[in-house]
Amino acid sequence: MAAEILVVAGEASGDQHAAAVVREIRRRAPEVRFFGMGGARLAAEGVDLLYRAEEISVMGVVEVLPKLRRILAVMAGLERAAARRRPVCALLVDVPDFNLRLARALKRLGVKVAYYVSPMIWAWRQGRVHQVGARVDRMLCILPFEVPFYRRAGVAAEYVGSPVLEQVPAPAPPRELRRRLGLKEDAETVALLPGSRMSELKRIGPSMAEAARLLRAKRPGLQLVVPVAPSLPEDAVRGAFAAVPGGVTLVAGRAPEVVGAADAAVVASGTAVLEAALMERPLVVVYRVAPITGLLGRLLLKVKHVSLVNLLAGREVVKELLQGDLTGPNVAAEVERLLGSKEDRERVIAGLREVRATLGGPGAASRAAAAVLALCAEAGVMVAG
C-alpha cells in the first residue's frame, strides 16, 4: 500500500500554499497519496478531500460560534480518518485554532506533524509556544523573524521562505498591467481589496465603498478596480459597491496584478497585504472584526503593528486603519495623500522594497516539501524517489 500524507488547509491562501507543497512532494515521490481537507487547488492536485476548507473558514472569536458544531465535527472526522488510514505524517497549514487541536490528536496517534505557516503566537498568546512544541515536530516558517522566537522555546523551526514570492507576477509599470487586465491605461487607478471572506466583505466593504464614493466625487475620472476573490460570489462584491457613483470595475481574481495596475491600493489585512507589497505600489491597510474580538486583540497583542509589511519592516511603512479608525473619510484621506504626494509614494515604495529583500528568494514550496519528506524519514518511512 502506498504511503499517505494527511494535508489540512483552510481558506484560499492555505489551500494555495498546501497545493504547491503537495505538487513538490509528488514530483519527488510520485507514489505518495494524500488525503484531508482543503479547497479547489488541493482537489486539482488529486488530494482525497474528506472535507472542504469552506466548512471551517471563519475569522474572529464571536464569528466562530455559529459554526462551532460543524468545526468540531470536521475535526473529529479527520481524527477518525487518520486513525484508520495511518498517514506517514501530517502537513497542517495555517488555521491554528483548528490545526493545533488536531495536532494534539495526531500526536496521540503517533503521527509526525509538520506545521506550515506559523500561527501568530509571537504577536499574542505567546505562552502557546510550549503547546506548539508539544504537538508539532517541525515548524515551517514563512516569515524570517519567527524562527528565533521558536528556537528560543526549543521548537524545531526553519525558515523555508515566503510562498507569496512565487505567487505574484514581477512588478511592472502600472500602464502595462492595466493593459493586461483590459483597464483604461491612462486613467488614475485605485485598487480596492475588501478581503476573501463574506464576513470581511460585510464588515469592511461599507467603509471601503464610502471611501470610493468620496474619492470619485473629488476625482470624477478615477478608475476603481476590485478583484473578486475566488471564495466570494461576484454578485455579493458587486452589491457591496453598488452605491458608488460611476460604479467599480470587477476583475476575477488576479489581485496582485490589480494592485500593480493601481496608483494606490486599499487592502484588507492578511496575506493579500504581502502580495500587494510585492507589487511595490503605495497602499493603506484596513481591517475590522467584531467589537468583542477587537477588544480582545487590543488587550492581548504584543506587537505594535498588525500588517505583515510593517511587522517585517519593524516600523510603519504603510498606514493601518483598524476597527474604529476604519471609516470612509479616513480611508479616502489616506488614499488622497498617497495620490497627491510624490514624496509619500516614494517613501512607501522604498519601504516595500526593503520588505521584499528580507524575504530572500523563491522556493518555499520546494523547501517545505523537503522538510516534510525528511520528517517522513524520521518516522521510519522513506518515501522520496
Helices and strands as residue ranges (DSSP letters): E 4-9, H 11-28, E 33-38, H 40-44, E 48-52, G 53-55, G 65-67, H 68-85, E 89-93, H 96-108, E 112-116, G 126-128, H 129-135, E 138-141, H 146-152, E 157-159, G 163-166, H 174-181, E 189-193, H 198-218, E 223-228, H 234-240, E 249-252, H 255-260, E 264-268, H 271-278, E 283-287, H 291-300, H 308-313, E 319-322, G 323-325, H 328-340, H 342-358, H 364-378
